[in-house]
């Protein structure tokens, strides 16, 4: 997904805006998004039919040579892969990504490291990792290093400190971002997940713990929002 430029550049006139919005019966495809957001519009699959997702993907692929679809269900996946055989399905992250051919090299200044507290957090982490890749970042993963066995994260300080931005994904009590934030001087983006037992309140406990982190440099996105974390990390990595 290109970070900038796009049709019209920064000097798009008001009378040109209508030409950059493609009308469908159920959607308005925003072809100005590369200018306003630094990347093409992303397809959010929840609530859409398979036919709607494919129709939007066709327009985005035609305009950009690529597309990213998140929160994709099996019927949507099957329809997308049938239409775009080269597209990549991430089973854990529920994403479908059609990269350009050839896929451009990463343009971010460093690596985005995606860290998970537990294996159960991988669906959200994979959404973040695929999104960061689509936004032209080098991505590395560090999995299952939660505080229940804190020595696991303490043996990974070199990997943590070599990253430009770290996304930390955790459910339960949500303590891992604070631990990571205390070990590094780079930005840490915390993602609470809905993983946990009753009093976790679907990720609310982790969210509140992360918002109250004593470690400086930790910012927090919404529960299960791997996409939002990756979007923020990409902007930091390209700044």
N, C-alpha and C positions, 0 to 999 in steps of 0.2 A: 504494500500500500504506500503510494508516494506521500511524502510528508508535506510537500508544498507545491507551488506552481499551479498546475491545472489550467483549464481554459479560462482565459480572462485575466490570470494573475491577480495581483493586488488591486489592479485598476479596473475591476469590473464595474460597469455603469449600471444604474438602476434599470435602464431600459433593456439591458441584456439579461437581467435575472430570470425573466420568464422563459427564455430559451434554454436556460440551464436547469429547469425543472421539467422532468418528463412525466406526463400525466398517464396514470393507469387507472382503471375503474376502482381499485382498492388501495392505491399508493401514489405518492408523488416522489419520484426518484430525484434526489438532490445531487446533481452533477457539479454543484459548486462546493461540495464538502471538502475536496482537497485543498481549496483555498481557505475556507473558514476554519477547518479543523486539522488540516495537515494530513488527512488520509481520506480515502473514498468512504462512502456510506457503508455501514455494516448492517447485515441482515440479522435481525433479532427474530429467531424462529418461533418463539412462544406465541400461541394464539393464531398463527398463520396456517393456512392449508398448504399442502405440498405444492399444489399448482401455483399458489401465490408466491411461495418462496422461489420456485424455479423461474417464474416470470421476472421477478426482481433481479435474480442472479443473472439472467440473460442480459438484461439492460446494463448491469454493472460490469459484466465481463466484456460486453461490446465496447463500453466506454473506456475501461481501464485495463483490460486484459487480465483481470483477476477479480476475486471477491472473497470475502470472509463471511460465513454464516455461523452464528452462535445459538446455543440452546435448541439444537436440532434434534427432532424425534425420528424414530426409525423410518416412518413413511416419507418424511421430508428428505432424509438421507438417501433413501433408495431412489427417489425421483431426481435428486441432484446428481448422484453418481451416474444414473442412466443418461442424463443430459450432458454431463461433463465427466467423462471417464477418467480424466487426469486429475480430478479433484481428490483431495485427501480427507478421509474421515478419521477423526480422532475419537475413538470409542469412549475413553474416559472423560474427555472434555466436552463431548457432544458438539463438536465443531466440524464444519466442512470448509476447507480452504482450497481455493484454486489459485496457485501462484502463477505469476507470469512465466513464460517460457522463452528464454531461460530466466530463472529466478534471480533478481538483482542481489548483489552483495549487500550485507548490512551497512548502514550508513551512520549508526549511532557511534558515539565516541568510545564506548566501552561495552561491557557485558551486563545484561540483565540477569540476575540470579534469582530463580524461583525456588523458595524453600518451603517444605511442608513439614508440619509437626507430625502427622501420621498418614498412613496409607489411605485412610478414609477421606483425607482432605484432597486427594489427587484430582478428583473431577474439577474442582474449582481451580487448582493449580495448573492443570492442563489447559483450561480455558485461557488463563493468563499467559501461559507459555506460547500457545499457538498465536494468540493476539500479538504478543510482543514480536514474534518472528514476522508476522504479516506486516507489522509496522517498521520493518527493516532494522531489527536489533539482533545482535548475537545473544543467544539464550542458553543458559546452563541451568541444570536442575540439581537440587539437593533434597533428597526425600527421607521421610521418616526419622527426623532428628528432634523429636519433641522432648519436653522437659522431664518426662517420666524416666528417661535415661539421658540425663543432661550431658554426660561425657560424650555422647554422639556429636552434639553441636560443638563442643569445646575442642574436638579434634579436627574441626573444619575451619579454623580461623583463617588460614591462608586463602581458602576459596572465598570466604566471606569478604575479606579485606581486598581481594583483587577485583571485586565487582564494582561497577559504576553505580548501580541501583539494585536494591534487594527487595523482592516481594516476599513477604512471609505469610503463609496461609496456615491458619490454625483454628480448631474448634475447641471443645471442652472449656477449660478455664482461660484460654487465650493468652498464655504467658510467654510463648516463644518470641513474639516480636520484641518484647521488652528485653529479653535475654540477648537477642541479636543486636538490638539497638545499643546495648551497653558494651558490645564488642567491636563496633565499627564506627567509622566517621562519615560514611556515605549515607544517602537518604534510604530510609526503610519505609516501605509501604505495607501496612498490615491489613490482612484480609480475614475477618472473622468468618467462620463457616458455621453452618447449622448442625454440624456433627456434635453429638453429646447426648446426655441423659436429660431427664425431665427438667431439672432446675437450670439447665443451660438455656431454656426458653427459646429454642430454635436459633441459637447463635447470639442472642441478646447479651448473655453473660460474657461471652468472648468480646463482643463489640464494646461493652462498657469497660472491660478490663484494658483493652487496647487504647481506648480514648483516655484512660487514666494512667497511661504508662509514665513511669518516672524517667525513662530513658529519653534523652533529647533526640530530635530528628526523626521521630516515628510519627507518620501520618496514617490515617485510617480511612478505608472505604467501606461501603455498605456490605452487609452480610452476603456471602457467596458471590461477591462481585469481582470475579477474576478479571473480567474484561476491563472494568474501570481501573483496576490496579495497573494493568498492563498499559492502558492508554496514558495514565499519569507517568508511569515509569519511562515510557518511550519519549515523552516530551522532555523529561529531565535528561535522558540520555542523549537527546539531540540538541540540547541547549548549549 
